[in-house]
Amino acid sequence: MILLLLIVIPFLAGILGFAIKGEGVKGLALVSSLLTLAVSVYVSMGSGTAPIYWSMPWIPMLGTQFSLAGDGMSSMLCLLTSIVMLVVVISNWNKQVERPGAFYGLMLLSQTGLMGVFLAYDALVFYMFWELALIPVYFLCSQWGGERRIPVTFKFFVYTFVGSLMMLAGLIYLSLQTQGINSYAWPDIVRAGASLPPQTQQWLFCLLFIAFAIKMPIFPFHTWQPDTYEQSPTPVTIILSALMVKMGLFAVLRWLLPVLPDGVAFWSDTVVVLCIIGIVYASLIAIVQTDMKRLVAYSSIAHMGLMCAAAFSGSHVGMHGIMVQMFNHGINITGMWLIVSMVENRWGTRDMTKLGGMASTAPKMAIALVIISLANIALPLTNGFIGEFMLFNGLFQGTSPYHITFMVVAGLGIIFGAVYTLNMVQKTAYGNATEMVIAKDLSANEYLGLAIIIGLILFLGVYPQPLLDMTSGIAGTLVK
């Protein structure tokens, strides 16, 4: 029953948010975020030793139950979702938005969908929450986005909706193979998928993987991402970049690798090649960006490409590294987007050629930018290091005959990442101060939001053991 609270709390708060007029809805969002975080912490502490399950009848005639499972991976992602949502609410406390009731109501409903995706133990429940997470984000982008929000949001919706339909077709087919019982339960889906002939698994793999690849996204399914991130309001960009991309990677680990082992074996090298192309391609484009928001967007593509490549390496340490890095990337990218938003709000631009001298005009913000940027390039003693080290170790130990080549080429992402990240820091925080109006440093709520992010960066950089312990059990089950 405790798992259901992770869905019910943000859902009820989101529905209630639409009825609240004015800025009072922020208080509701804050209370909901705190309660959800408390439940997430409780679930995380319990799921590290044994998974938590909950189920009730839902649609018996379709062979589906409302089943939830909280293991180390799902509870870790629920914890990440709770932390990010809380930071978003705190950091935007002093910012005004049109129709705040609808805005925060949709944000909380998107959190509901994310929690449902990470906890779903039934394929039809998984699909329902997959779509529920998408719909609020579509309205948030189209109503509160930038000048080009309509065509950009339409492209985002078409991409993700087409992928969702392909995934639904694959899940229905798998259900029909469950020995005549038409079950959508995860154990039945796993047994049905693994029993299929290799040729069937190969084409079924394509149906599921494309849907997940669009959501991550990896090359060449990434083209919706930079424009959508650029045009979305910052809170929505954070939800998309820190959390929704994890839906795709989580789905690969939960609903693809154990379900279609022969399909995975056939396509794994192809997927890794696409991921590595995406790492290098996105990194090179990030180097030439002058817009901070687009630079961070392409940086996210490179990081997700590395995690996806490790998922198909067939290595236990790589699989463990993915789970650690999913959490750490979510924390780091949230911090990056917060800094970008603060820069834009104060100086009225994201163009790095027009910025400079932040260290002299807003030193606390500059310090936060430096720490978060160093975590983004996985400097030792920051949270990004341990996960990225495990990912490259996983690629090196992979089962592919090209595993060393994969690791070496993917390693270019480290070099390129340092180039574009440190270049952004230099152009934004240092150099001569611009002639633009000198802005004030961090406000109290911004200071608190960044303090949470930086505290996690430093704590998990020095002592990552809690995160490693939480995910160690599930990592071993994904690699045979």
Secondary structure, DSSP 8 states (H G I E B T S, - for coil): -HHHHHHHHHHHHHHHHTT--GGGHHHHHHHHHHHHHHHHHHHHHHHTTS-EEEEEEEEGGGTEEEEEEE-HHHHHHHHHHHHHHHHHHHHTTT---SSHHHHHHHHHHHHHHHHHHHHB-BHHHHHHHHHHHHHHHHHHHHHHS-TTHHHHHHHHHHHHHHHHHHHHHHHHHHHHTSTTS---BHHHHHHHHHTS-HHHHHHHHHHHHHHHHHHTT-TTS-TTHHHHHHHS-HHHHHIIIIIIHHHHHHHHHHHTTTT-HHHHHHHHHHHHHHHHHHHHHHHHHHHT--BHHHHHHHHHHHHHHHHHHHHTS--HHHHHHHHHHHHHHHHHHHHHHHHHHHHHHHHS--BGGG---HHHH-HHHHHHHHHHHHHHTT-TTSHHHHHHHHHHHHHHT-SSTTHHHHHHHHTHHHHHHHHHHHHHHHHHHSSS--SS-------HHHHHHHHHHHHHHHHHHH--HHHHHHHHHHHHHS--
